Amino acid sequence: LRSFRSLSTMSLLPERKSRDWFGMFDGYDSCSEDTSSSSSSEESEEEVAPLPSSLPIIKNNGQVYTYPDGKSGMATCEMCGMVGVRDAFYSKTKRFCSVSCSRSYSSNSKKASILARLQGKPPTKKAKVLQKQPLVAKLAAYAQYQATLQNQAKTKAAVSMEGFSWGNYINSNSFIAAPVTCFKHAPMGTCWGDISENVRVEVPNTDCSLPTKVFWIAGIVKLAGYNALLRYEGFENDSGLDFWCNICGSDIHPVGWCAASGKPLVPPRTIQHKYTNWKAFLVKRLTGAKTLPPDFSQKVSESMQYPFKPCMRVEVVDKRHLCRTRVAVVESVIGGRLRLVYEESEDRTDDFWCHMHSPLIHHIGWSRSIGHRFKRSDITKKQDGHFDTPPHLFAKVKEVDQSGEWFKEGMKLEAIDPLNLSTICVATIRKVLAEGFLMIGIDGSEAADGSDWFCYHATSPSIFPVGFCEINMIELTPPRGYTKLPFKWFDYLRETGSIAAPVKLFNKDVPNHGFRVGMKLEAVDLMEPRLICVATVTRIIHRLLRIHFDGWEEEYDQWVDCESPDLYPVGWCQLTGYQLQPPASQSSRESQSASSKQKKKAKSQQYKGHKKMTTLQLKEELLDGEDYNFLQGASDQESNGSANFYIKQEP
């Protein structure tokens, strides 16, 4: 962020049209109070007194911006159509924005007059000279004009804006949102800088009834992810016109943008009467203040460019059979999230949602290279326009050395159940694959053919050493049917004749992620990954986050890694155009619990029990009528299940 430099420099300004620091015109004090009669062409040629040489300036990146004296009222140049502050216009009638326009108009008028004489037409009447009114009178007339427009607007039918508003939700409950810097995969996540409260920006002035779009300066009162609560400069402690907006939106600009873009910057009408000299006020308020970097909008645009494109082919987990991967084609890309359509889907409705950095997608040939089970496509030839995604675009996993002490089949550990993301379960390493990938099975829930195994990388933060839950006071889910409760690892290892995986082999890196309990964010429902919901961080264990979906019961919570690309800052959906799922309303929750227990049960089945049972039932049909291709061994990729279950994203 750049700080405004001291305003001690003085400079002489040229006698020509000059945009000031607010995007308005210079020369207010050059307007004479006396008037004299003249023809339209004569008065347009009048020279205006030189601009005052005492206007303070601010130099910023080589640009010079000057301050106006704050008088209001707008005018339109009769020559070029430029809109600006009336008192800054040239000629006594304020018809032209500059001397050049005045002379051009005069030249055209003379030509028209000569042509009229040649055609025998009478000369035009002299224009009526407008007496310059005092500032108070002009303000009163202008206020009356705005009041008339406002009354006319009130007569129109009001359109109610229904839907969820992050601003209202945060204000009414005094919530705190996770900062953008917590989400390295999100736009601006790595270049957010120190954007914070009191940073000044130029925004549209909505407290104005001018026919053209005008701007004013506002300061950030509160930040919530990408969203900022703004207050117009000059309102001091008055929050009556505070408003929320997305700081990465197209209408948010650094101070000085109006000057560079030729946009008018006008004080809100509510406070126009507060100061007669806006110049002095703004010089005092903005000296030493911070604004956005001049290339902020460019950085936002660049951070929202994604390398994945439609028609790219990838390998992705089969959402119906977790034990294998399939070929899918990128259908669309929204904010880095991919809608993948399985290649065999003729009507293109069999899809799968995930982020481009998800560990669930891989380059073509990945399954063969590590020995993962793969469903060979029925399509023997690539469709026109489809092409394999370059391998370097996929998320990289940390390289590991498997030559020394390493994970072995049969070792016990604790793992997040991909079919029930709210639980951490007793698990077993069932197969060791290449490049550090492991096949994991949940004890007590495994199919005989291993069709419900799922794939985690050895560095995944979703697998833990024996005793992790006990140390961190997390409830560990014992094997299904295990009766010796409470569960004790020592007894279980002795009974099963197993050994625990060495602690030193697990990922112990804990980044300084910045999350805090109670922070709000937008999170993918990994049981239904096309949905992004309003969510809250309710617990933090090292790098592991407990995500609660606002309005739903705790049984639908999910354990997610702090670097998961399925977590986003507040305002991400608005920025990218993705639909946000609001919290379940209190009335809907009460109706569910009071009058529709069956509906609640169906909800539970949809997210957990039913989906998991459905997956288990499918195991029995796994080899019936299906063409499975086992390459170097059978294994399966962790997934978001029937609706996609996954939770970690590799660091």
PyMOL commands that set and color helices and strands:
alter all, ss='L'
color gray80, all
select helices_A, chain A and resi 28-30+40-44+86-88+99-118+135-154+166-173+180-182+257-261+269-271+278-286+296-303+366-370+391-393+434-436+468-471+489-496+503-505+554-556+572-576+586-595+597-607+609-620
alter helices_A, ss='H'
color red, helices_A
select strands_A, chain A and resi 2-3+57-60+63-66+74-76+83-85+176-177+200-204+215-224+227-232+243-246+290-291+312-317+325-334+337-342+351-355+361-362+387-388+412-417+420-432+437-442+454-457+463-464+476-477+519-524+532-541+544-549+558-561+567-568+580-581
alter strands_A, ss='S'
color yellow, strands_A
deselect
rebuild
show_as cartoon
